[in-house]
Amino acid sequence: MEKLNAYAKKFNINYRESLDGLNISLLNNPVFKSMGSKKFDIDMNDIEEEIQKHEINLEHTPDENWSKNKSKINILNIHYNDNQKLLYSLLAFLIENKIYSFKGYIISTFVIKINTSYYSAWIYRRKCLKRLNLNYLNELEYTRFIISENIKSFQSWYHRRWLVEYIYKSNLKKNRKTNDQKEQNDATQVGKPIDEEMKKNDFQTEKDVYYNGDDLFDDEQNFLSSDEDICSIHSSNENHHESVFMSNLENSDLEIEKEDVLYENLKDIIDDSTFFKNSLHKNEETQINIDEFLYKELLYTNCHIFLDTKNYNSWAHKTWLLNKFSMLTKNKHIYDKYNILLHEYNYINYFLKCDIYNNSVWVYRHFIFTKLKHIKDINKLEKEIIFCLNYGMQFYDNEALFSYFINMLLKYIKLCQKIKKLPPTESKTNKEITSLEETSAYNIFEIPIVNFVKNNLTKLAAKSKSVLLFLAQLYAYNGSHYEEAQCYKHLEKNDNFNDFIWTNIIEQISE
């Protein structure tokens, strides 16, 4: 937590370890006692019935002990305290009867706090958010807090992604609505109808912003539709980029008028809880700078990674955020103002220094390197190869490092082969490549840096399984099957646990 707090302080992040007003004592309010409920747990009579259903016939078993212990076959019944029983039974009733109310929102808040992986509770909560038009920024604060309590809960991360998308998209539509209204007012003032051709041009300009190349909305097929609602089919004149989110924001969502939730029997709860009070703030009155919002979300995600540097959900959310909203490529505001690229490389290098064996960091480094198209820049690839070699000479048993290393080196070799087929350009590296002896078989070890890597790592081959596998892949790519087989023979001799695997590979090479 010390490193997390230092990072949060440096970047002015209010990383909350608790939320005000989420006290379980709020459930003592009579309104919850009077609500309908549904039985959700299994009592002893249920258990006896289940035993009869699943009773195992052991009469013919040769083991007498099994027959003697036949009565011990049982079904586990989870013990819940009174508050848990109340919460689960109330939520089950609300879900079954499709009742989406502020009371239900309060109940789901505590249910999720108890069990962050309760999938149905999260789905119910999203429906309450949309039906009641509750504050999404406040909900995001809650989700971040829940994640800090249990960082491995996939359901929490999914909900967070849904919220980020929903906030982004609602802000996009709200701005467009404001701009359209302004254009209409301007046109009315000058006494002219809105130029239809101008509207078409504006649409095309906006369309181009989102359609270019590997755009942030190109991956529509990679998103599941909302798991709780079937979104209405978008009209043909609706912008394509509005339909690609799993949050499925509809125009009607911006027109929802909040129901009066300040019932007399809930007023005490709302007054006593900052969180529930903030949830009633109108989204329409909340001003959001979407670029600043996305940047803050990235910083919060970085904070979560400090809690568990190998947690898949944290890194996946981080890569999704950067990729979906083009924060490394097309968002010039974030890229220029915060020098986001330097920040991310410093972030990566910090964690590599903390734990060079952390595969998640190497995977993320590959994502950054690929996203920026550095794999098409031969000079940057050379620097990355030397970077990997320096670490590889020190940590030659690091499987994650060498997996990344071979990937970079093979990309470099393929780029060299591509350059060789093109007209030479004024570059020292290109001259070295194009001056290679013309043969029908391209010898990759004639490329200086590849040969340099091979010679240095060969000295460590006897010490490391990772180095041997690295060299074997390199020889295989070059068609040097004798040298490839020698690597696997060394593994066969020294790796007794997997010797049969290496034997099979050697046989395949020999065929």
C-alpha positions as CSV (number, residue, x, y, z in Angstrom):
1,M,0.0,0.0,0.0
2,E,2.9,2.3,0.6
3,K,3.9,2.3,-3.1
4,L,0.2,2.7,-4.2
5,N,-0.2,5.7,-1.9
6,A,3.0,7.3,-3.2
7,Y,1.8,6.9,-6.8
8,A,-1.7,8.2,-6.0
9,K,-0.2,11.2,-4.2
10,K,2.2,12.0,-7.1
11,F,-0.6,12.1,-9.6
12,N,-3.2,13.6,-7.3
13,I,-5.5,10.6,-7.2
14,N,-8.0,10.3,-4.4
15,Y,-7.7,6.5,-4.0
16,R,-10.4,5.6,-1.5
17,E,-10.1,2.7,0.9
18,S,-13.6,3.2,2.2
19,L,-16.9,4.9,1.2
20,D,-18.9,7.1,3.6
21,G,-22.3,5.9,4.6
22,L,-22.1,2.2,3.7
23,N,-22.9,1.0,7.2
24,I,-24.8,-2.3,7.5
25,S,-26.9,-0.7,10.3
26,L,-28.9,1.0,7.6
27,L,-30.7,-2.3,7.1
28,N,-32.4,-1.8,10.5
29,N,-34.8,0.6,8.8
30,P,-38.4,-0.9,9.1
31,V,-38.9,-0.5,5.3
32,F,-36.7,-3.5,4.6
33,K,-38.4,-5.6,7.2
34,S,-41.8,-5.0,5.6
35,M,-40.6,-5.9,2.1
36,G,-41.5,-9.1,0.3
37,S,-38.8,-11.8,0.4
38,K,-38.0,-15.2,-1.2
39,K,-36.5,-18.2,0.4
40,F,-33.1,-18.8,-1.0
41,D,-31.2,-21.2,1.3
42,I,-31.6,-24.9,1.9
43,D,-32.9,-26.0,5.4
44,M,-32.3,-29.4,7.0
45,N,-35.5,-30.9,5.5
46,D,-34.3,-29.9,2.0
47,I,-31.0,-31.6,2.7
48,E,-32.7,-34.9,3.7
49,E,-34.7,-34.8,0.5
50,E,-31.6,-34.2,-1.6
51,I,-29.8,-37.1,0.2
52,Q,-32.6,-39.4,-0.9
53,K,-32.4,-38.2,-4.5
54,H,-28.7,-38.7,-4.8
55,E,-28.2,-41.7,-2.5
56,I,-25.5,-43.9,-3.9
57,N,-26.0,-47.7,-4.1
58,L,-22.9,-49.2,-2.4
59,E,-24.3,-52.7,-1.7
60,H,-21.9,-54.4,-4.2
61,T,-18.8,-52.4,-3.4
62,P,-15.9,-54.5,-2.2
63,D,-14.9,-51.8,0.4
64,E,-16.9,-52.3,3.6
65,N,-15.8,-49.0,4.9
66,W,-17.7,-47.2,2.2
67,S,-20.9,-49.0,3.1
68,K,-20.4,-48.1,6.8
69,N,-19.9,-44.4,5.9
70,K,-22.9,-44.4,3.6
71,S,-24.9,-42.2,6.0
72,K,-22.2,-39.5,6.0
73,I,-22.9,-38.6,2.4
74,N,-24.3,-35.1,2.7
75,I,-24.9,-31.8,0.9
76,L,-23.1,-28.7,2.2
77,N,-25.4,-25.9,3.4
78,I,-23.7,-22.5,3.7
79,H,-24.2,-20.7,7.0
80,Y,-25.5,-17.1,6.6
81,N,-25.8,-14.6,9.4
82,D,-29.1,-12.7,9.9
83,N,-28.1,-9.7,7.7
84,Q,-27.0,-11.9,4.9
85,K,-30.2,-13.9,5.0
86,L,-32.2,-10.7,4.9
87,L,-30.2,-9.2,2.0
88,Y,-30.2,-12.3,-0.2
89,S,-33.9,-13.0,0.3
90,L,-34.9,-9.4,-0.4
91,L,-32.8,-9.3,-3.6
92,A,-34.0,-12.7,-4.8
93,F,-37.6,-11.4,-4.4
94,L,-36.9,-8.2,-6.3
95,I,-35.1,-10.0,-9.2
96,E,-37.9,-12.6,-9.5
97,N,-40.6,-9.9,-9.6
98,K,-38.6,-7.5,-11.8
99,I,-38.9,-4.7,-9.3
100,Y,-36.3,-2.0,-9.9
101,S,-36.4,0.6,-7.2
102,F,-34.1,2.7,-5.0
103,K,-34.7,0.3,-2.2
104,G,-33.4,-2.5,-4.5
105,Y,-30.4,-0.3,-5.4
106,I,-29.6,0.0,-1.7
107,I,-30.0,-3.7,-1.1
108,S,-27.7,-4.6,-4.1
109,T,-25.1,-2.2,-2.7
110,F,-24.8,-4.3,0.5
111,V,-25.2,-7.7,-1.3
112,I,-22.3,-6.9,-3.6
113,K,-20.2,-5.6,-0.7
114,I,-20.7,-9.0,0.9
115,N,-20.2,-11.0,-2.3
116,T,-18.5,-9.1,-5.1
117,S,-18.9,-12.0,-7.5
118,Y,-22.7,-12.2,-7.3
119,Y,-23.4,-11.9,-11.0
120,S,-27.2,-11.5,-10.7
121,A,-26.7,-8.6,-8.2
122,W,-24.6,-6.7,-10.7
123,I,-27.1,-7.2,-13.5
124,Y,-29.9,-6.0,-11.3
125,R,-27.9,-3.0,-10.2
126,R,-27.3,-1.9,-13.8
127,K,-31.0,-2.0,-14.5
128,C,-31.7,0.1,-11.4
129,L,-29.0,2.6,-12.6
130,K,-30.7,3.0,-16.0
131,R,-34.3,2.9,-14.8
132,L,-33.8,5.5,-12.0
133,N,-31.1,7.5,-13.8
134,L,-28.8,7.4,-10.8
135,N,-25.5,9.1,-10.8
136,Y,-22.9,7.1,-12.8
137,L,-19.8,8.9,-11.5
138,N,-20.9,8.0,-8.0
139,E,-21.4,4.4,-9.1
140,L,-17.9,4.4,-10.6
141,E,-16.5,5.4,-7.2
142,Y,-18.4,2.5,-5.6
143,T,-17.1,0.0,-8.2
144,R,-13.5,1.2,-7.7
145,F,-13.9,0.7,-4.0
146,I,-15.4,-2.8,-4.4
147,I,-12.5,-3.7,-6.7
148,S,-10.0,-2.6,-4.1
149,E,-11.8,-5.0,-1.7
150,N,-11.6,-7.9,-4.1
151,I,-9.4,-7.2,-7.1
152,K,-9.9,-10.7,-8.6
153,S,-13.7,-10.3,-9.0
154,F,-14.4,-10.4,-12.8
155,Q,-18.0,-9.1,-12.3
156,S,-16.7,-5.9,-10.7
157,W,-14.3,-5.2,-13.5
158,Y,-17.1,-5.9,-16.1
159,H,-19.4,-3.5,-14.4
160,R,-16.6,-0.9,-14.3
161,R,-16.0,-1.3,-18.1
162,W,-19.8,-1.0,-18.6
163,L,-19.8,2.3,-16.6
164,V,-16.8,3.8,-18.5
165,E,-18.5,3.1,-21.8
166,Y,-21.8,4.4,-20.6
167,I,-20.4,7.6,-19.3
168,Y,-18.4,8.2,-22.4
169,K,-21.3,7.5,-24.7
170,S,-23.8,9.6,-22.8
171,N,-21.4,12.5,-22.8
172,L,-20.9,12.1,-26.5
173,K,-24.7,12.2,-27.1
174,K,-25.2,15.0,-24.7
175,N,-22.6,17.2,-26.5
176,R,-24.1,16.4,-29.9
177,K,-27.6,17.3,-28.6
178,T,-26.2,20.6,-27.3
179,N,-24.4,21.3,-30.6
180,D,-27.5,20.5,-32.6
181,Q,-29.6,22.8,-30.5
182,K,-27.0,25.6,-30.9
183,E,-27.0,25.1,-34.7
184,Q,-30.8,25.3,-34.8
185,N,-30.8,28.5,-32.7
186,D,-28.2,30.1,-34.9
187,A,-30.1,29.2,-38.0
188,T,-33.3,30.6,-36.6
189,Q,-31.6,33.9,-35.6
190,V,-30.3,34.5,-39.2
191,G,-33.7,33.5,-40.6
192,K,-32.4,30.5,-42.6
193,P,-33.2,26.8,-42.5
194,I,-30.3,24.5,-41.6
195,D,-28.4,23.7,-44.7
196,E,-28.9,20.0,-45.4
197,E,-25.6,19.7,-47.2
198,M,-23.8,21.2,-44.2
199,K,-25.4,18.7,-42.0
200,K,-24.2,15.9,-44.3
201,N,-20.7,17.3,-44.2
202,D,-20.7,17.5,-40.5
203,F,-21.8,14.0,-40.2
204,Q,-19.1,12.8,-42.6
205,T,-16.5,14.8,-40.6
206,E,-17.6,13.2,-37.4
207,K,-17.8,9.8,-39.1
208,D,-14.2,10.2,-40.3
209,V,-13.0,10.8,-36.7
210,Y,-14.2,7.4,-35.7
211,Y,-13.8,5.4,-38.8
212,N,-10.1,5.9,-39.7
213,G,-7.8,2.9,-39.8
214,D,-7.7,0.7,-36.7
215,D,-10.2,3.0,-35.0
216,L,-11.4,2.6,-31.5
217,F,-14.8,1.5,-32.7
218,D,-13.7,-1.0,-35.3
219,D,-13.8,-3.9,-32.9
220,E,-17.6,-4.0,-32.6
221,Q,-17.7,-7.8,-33.0
222,N,-15.4,-8.2,-30.1
223,F,-18.0,-6.9,-27.7
224,L,-20.9,-8.8,-26.2
225,S,-24.2,-7.0,-26.3
226,S,-25.6,-6.0,-22.9
227,D,-26.3,-9.1,-20.8
228,E,-29.4,-7.6,-19.3
229,D,-31.1,-5.8,-22.1
230,I,-31.7,-6.3,-25.8
231,C,-30.9,-3.0,-27.4
232,S,-33.4,-1.7,-30.0
233,I,-32.2,-1.9,-33.6
234,H,-30.5,1.4,-34.5
235,S,-32.1,3.4,-37.2
236,S,-30.2,3.7,-40.5
237,N,-29.3,7.3,-40.0
238,E,-27.8,6.8,-36.5
239,N,-24.1,7.0,-36.3
240,H,-22.4,3.6,-36.4
241,H,-20.1,4.3,-33.5
242,E,-23.0,4.7,-31.2
243,S,-24.0,1.0,-31.3
244,V,-20.7,-0.7,-30.6
245,F,-20.7,-0.6,-26.8
246,M,-21.8,-3.3,-24.5
247,S,-23.5,-0.7,-22.3
248,N,-26.1,-0.1,-25.0
249,L,-27.0,3.5,-24.2
250,E,-30.2,4.6,-26.0
251,N,-31.5,8.1,-26.7
252,S,-34.4,7.4,-24.4
253,D,-32.0,7.0,-21.5
254,L,-31.1,10.7,-21.7
255,E,-34.8,11.6,-21.4
256,I,-35.5,9.5,-18.3
257,E,-37.1,11.6,-15.5
258,K,-36.0,10.3,-12.1
259,E,-38.8,9.0,-10.0
260,D,-39.4,10.5,-6.6
261,V,-37.3,8.2,-4.5
262,L,-37.3,10.4,-1.4
263,Y,-40.0,8.5,0.4
264,E,-40.4,9.4,4.0
265,N,-39.2,5.9,5.0
266,L,-36.0,6.2,3.0
267,K,-35.1,9.8,3.8
268,D,-33.3,8.9,7.0
269,I,-31.1,6.4,5.0
270,I,-30.3,9.0,2.4
271,D,-29.5,11.7,4.9
272,D,-27.2,9.4,6.9
273,S,-25.3,8.1,3.8
274,T,-23.1,10.4,1.7
275,F,-22.9,7.7,-1.0
276,F,-26.7,7.3,-1.4
277,K,-27.2,11.0,-1.3
278,N,-24.6,11.5,-4.1
279,S,-26.3,8.8,-6.1
280,L,-29.3,11.1,-6.6
281,H,-27.3,13.9,-8.2
282,K,-28.6,14.3,-11.8
283,N,-26.3,13.1,-14.5
284,E,-27.5,15.9,-16.7
285,E,-26.1,18.5,-14.3
286,T,-22.7,16.8,-14.1
287,Q,-20.1,18.4,-16.3
288,I,-17.5,15.9,-17.6
289,N,-14.3,16.6,-19.6
290,I,-14.2,13.2,-21.2
291,D,-10.4,13.3,-21.9
292,E,-9.7,14.1,-18.2
293,F,-12.2,11.4,-17.2
294,L,-10.4,8.8,-19.3
295,Y,-7.0,9.9,-18.0
296,K,-8.1,9.6,-14.4
297,E,-9.6,6.2,-15.1
298,L,-6.2,5.1,-16.4
299,L,-4.5,6.4,-13.2
300,Y,-7.0,4.6,-11.0
301,T,-6.4,1.4,-12.9
302,N,-2.6,1.8,-12.4
303,C,-3.3,2.2,-8.6
304,H,-5.2,-1.1,-8.6
305,I,-2.2,-2.9,-10.2
306,F,-0.2,-2.0,-7.2
307,L,-2.5,-4.2,-5.1
308,D,-1.7,-7.3,-7.2
309,T,0.8,-6.8,-10.0
310,K,-0.1,-10.1,-11.6
311,N,-3.8,-9.8,-11.6
312,Y,-5.2,-10.4,-15.1
313,N,-8.3,-8.2,-14.7
314,S,-6.3,-5.1,-13.9
315,W,-4.0,-5.4,-16.9
316,A,-6.8,-6.4,-19.2
317,H,-8.8,-3.3,-18.1
318,K,-5.8,-1.1,-18.7
319,T,-5.1,-2.4,-22.2
320,W,-8.8,-2.2,-23.1
321,L,-9.0,1.4,-21.9
322,L,-6.0,2.4,-24.0
323,N,-7.1,0.5,-27.0
324,K,-10.8,1.3,-27.0
325,F,-10.4,5.0,-26.7
326,S,-7.1,5.3,-28.7
327,M,-5.3,7.0,-25.8
328,L,-1.9,6.2,-27.2
329,T,-2.6,7.1,-30.8
330,K,-5.5,9.5,-31.6
331,N,-6.3,11.3,-28.4
332,K,-3.9,14.2,-28.8
333,H,-5.1,15.9,-25.7
334,I,-4.1,13.1,-23.4
335,Y,-1.0,12.2,-25.4
336,D,0.4,15.7,-25.5
337,K,-0.7,17.1,-22.2
338,Y,0.3,14.2,-20.0
339,N,3.1,12.6,-22.1
340,I,1.2,9.4,-21.7
341,L,3.7,7.3,-23.6
342,L,6.6,8.2,-21.4
343,H,4.4,7.6,-18.4
344,E,3.5,4.1,-19.5
345,Y,7.1,3.1,-20.3
346,N,8.3,4.4,-16.9
347,Y,5.4,2.4,-15.4
348,I,6.5,-0.7,-17.2
349,N,10.2,-0.3,-16.3
350,Y,9.4,0.3,-12.7
351,F,7.5,-3.0,-12.4
352,L,10.3,-4.9,-14.3
353,K,12.7,-3.6,-11.8
354,C,10.4,-4.8,-9.0
355,D,9.9,-8.2,-10.6
356,I,11.6,-9.1,-13.8
357,Y,9.7,-12.4,-13.9
358,N,6.3,-10.8,-14.0
359,N,4.8,-12.1,-17.2
360,S,1.9,-9.6,-17.1
361,V,4.4,-6.7,-17.4
362,W,6.1,-8.3,-20.5
363,V,2.7,-8.9,-22.1
364,Y,1.7,-5.3,-21.5
365,R,5.0,-4.1,-22.9
366,H,4.3,-6.1,-26.1
367,F,0.9,-4.5,-26.3
368,I,2.4,-1.0,-26.1
369,F,5.2,-1.8,-28.5
370,T,2.7,-3.3,-31.0
371,K,0.0,-0.6,-30.6
372,L,2.5,2.1,-31.4
373,K,3.6,0.1,-34.5
374,H,7.2,0.0,-33.3
375,I,7.4,-3.5,-34.7
376,K,7.6,-1.8,-38.2
377,D,10.5,0.4,-37.1
378,I,13.8,-1.4,-37.5
379,N,15.7,1.0,-35.3
380,K,13.3,0.7,-32.4
381,L,13.3,-3.1,-32.8
382,E,17.1,-3.1,-32.6
383,K,17.0,-1.1,-29.4
384,E,14.4,-3.5,-27.9
385,I,16.5,-6.5,-28.9
386,I,19.5,-5.1,-27.0
387,F,17.3,-4.2,-24.1
388,C,16.1,-7.8,-23.9
389,L,19.6,-9.2,-24.4
390,N,21.0,-7.2,-21.5
391,Y,18.3,-8.5,-19.2
392,G,18.6,-12.0,-20.7
393,M,22.3,-12.3,-19.9
394,Q,21.5,-11.5,-16.2
395,F,18.2,-13.5,-15.9
396,Y,18.8,-16.4,-18.2
397,D,16.2,-18.6,-16.5
398,N,13.4,-16.1,-17.1
399,E,10.7,-17.8,-19.2
400,A,8.5,-14.6,-19.6
401,L,11.5,-12.5,-20.7
402,F,12.7,-15.0,-23.4
403,S,9.1,-15.5,-24.7
404,Y,9.0,-11.8,-25.3
405,F,12.5,-11.7,-26.6
406,I,12.1,-14.4,-29.3
407,N,8.9,-12.6,-30.4
408,M,10.7,-9.3,-30.9
409,L,13.7,-11.0,-32.6
410,L,11.6,-12.9,-35.1
411,K,9.6,-9.7,-36.0
412,Y,13.0,-8.0,-36.6
413,I,14.2,-10.8,-38.9
414,K,10.9,-10.7,-40.9
415,L,11.3,-7.0,-41.3
416,C,14.9,-7.4,-42.4
417,Q,13.7,-10.0,-45.0
418,K,11.1,-7.6,-46.2
419,I,13.6,-4.7,-46.5
420,K,16.0,-6.9,-48.5
421,K,13.3,-7.3,-51.2
422,L,12.8,-3.6,-51.4
423,P,15.1,-1.0,-53.1
424,P,17.9,0.0,-50.6
425,T,17.5,3.2,-48.6
426,E,20.2,5.4,-46.9
427,S,20.4,3.5,-43.6
428,K,23.4,1.7,-42.1
429,T,21.2,-1.2,-41.1
430,N,19.6,-1.4,-44.5
431,K,23.0,-1.4,-46.2
432,E,24.1,-4.3,-44.1
433,I,21.0,-6.2,-45.0
434,T,21.1,-5.6,-48.7
435,S,24.8,-6.4,-48.9
436,L,24.2,-9.9,-47.7
437,E,25.2,-12.6,-50.1
438,E,22.4,-13.5,-52.5
439,T,21.4,-17.1,-51.9
440,S,18.3,-19.1,-52.4
441,A,18.1,-19.7,-48.7
442,Y,18.2,-16.6,-46.5
443,N,20.7,-17.2,-43.6
444,I,19.4,-15.1,-40.7
445,F,22.7,-15.3,-38.9
446,E,24.2,-13.1,-41.5
447,I,22.2,-10.3,-40.0
448,P,24.8,-8.8,-37.5
449,I,22.5,-8.3,-34.5
450,V,20.9,-11.7,-34.8
451,N,24.4,-13.3,-34.9
452,F,25.4,-11.2,-32.0
453,V,22.4,-12.4,-29.9
454,K,23.1,-16.1,-30.9
455,N,26.8,-15.9,-30.0
456,N,26.1,-14.4,-26.6
457,L,23.3,-16.7,-25.6
458,T,25.1,-19.8,-26.7
459,K,27.5,-19.2,-23.8
460,L,24.6,-19.6,-21.4
461,A,22.9,-22.6,-23.1
462,A,24.2,-25.1,-20.7
463,K,22.7,-23.1,-17.8
464,S,19.2,-22.4,-18.9
465,K,16.2,-24.2,-20.3
466,S,14.8,-20.9,-21.5
467,V,17.9,-20.1,-23.5
468,L,17.9,-23.5,-25.1
469,L,14.3,-23.2,-26.2
470,F,15.1,-19.7,-27.5
471,L,18.0,-20.9,-29.6
472,A,16.0,-23.9,-30.8
473,Q,13.3,-21.7,-32.2
474,L,15.9,-19.5,-33.8
475,Y,17.6,-22.4,-35.5
476,A,14.2,-23.8,-36.6
477,Y,13.3,-20.6,-38.2
478,N,16.6,-20.6,-40.1
479,G,16.2,-24.2,-41.1
480,S,19.3,-25.2,-39.2
481,H,17.8,-28.5,-38.0
482,Y,21.0,-30.1,-36.8
483,E,21.6,-27.3,-34.4
484,E,18.0,-27.3,-33.4
485,A,18.1,-31.0,-32.6
486,Q,21.3,-30.4,-30.5
487,C,19.4,-28.0,-28.3
488,Y,16.6,-30.5,-27.7
489,K,19.1,-33.3,-27.0
490,H,20.6,-31.1,-24.3
491,L,17.1,-30.6,-22.8
492,E,16.4,-34.4,-23.1
493,K,19.5,-35.1,-21.1
494,N,19.0,-32.5,-18.3
495,D,15.2,-32.2,-18.1
496,N,14.1,-35.5,-16.7
497,F,10.6,-34.4,-16.1
498,N,9.9,-33.5,-19.8
499,D,12.4,-35.8,-21.4
500,F,9.7,-37.7,-23.4
501,I,8.6,-34.4,-24.9
502,W,12.1,-33.5,-26.1
503,T,12.5,-37.1,-27.5
504,N,9.4,-36.7,-29.6
505,I,10.5,-33.4,-30.9
506,I,13.9,-34.8,-31.8
507,E,12.3,-37.6,-33.7
508,Q,10.1,-35.1,-35.6
509,I,13.1,-33.0,-36.6
510,S,14.9,-36.1,-37.8
511,E,12.1,-37.2,-40.1
